[in-house]
Structure formats: structure tokens, C-alpha cells
Amino acid sequence: MPQEFIYQLRRVIHQMLKRSTTKTEQERLIADILDNLQVNFKLTDKQMLRSYNFHKGQKILQKLLDSE
């Protein structure tokens, strides 16, 4: 993944967490942002899927750690 992509994604997520939106709105915003970033940085579907799976794995791990 390009460093600029990662930087922009972190920046957007940080700003989004400051806002008081519902979980559905956050998911919709993330989906729109990822679509735009994919087009702008010319990322393949495989790269986006790999990024999503990594994020999903991190969320599962965090839930496991939080439950202990």
C-alpha cells in the first residue's frame, strides 16, 4: 500500500471518530472513502480486500483482548 494512502486513511478515520455519527453512517462513510481512495491511488481489488481482511482481523483480536 502506498504510504500516502495509509496516511490519508488514518487522517479520515481520526476526523470521523470526532464526529457524533451512528455506526451505519460511519460504515457508509468508510465505504465511500475507500472507493475514492482506490480510484485515486489506482489500487486493485485484491489490495483493497487484503486491507479489509487485515482490519477485520484486528477488530476480532481487539474484541478478544477486551473480553479478557
Buried (B, 14 or more C-beta within 10 A) or exposed (E): BEEEBEEBBEEBEEEBEEEEEEEEEBEEBBEEBBEEBBEEEEBEEEBBEEBEEEEEEEEEEEEEEEEE
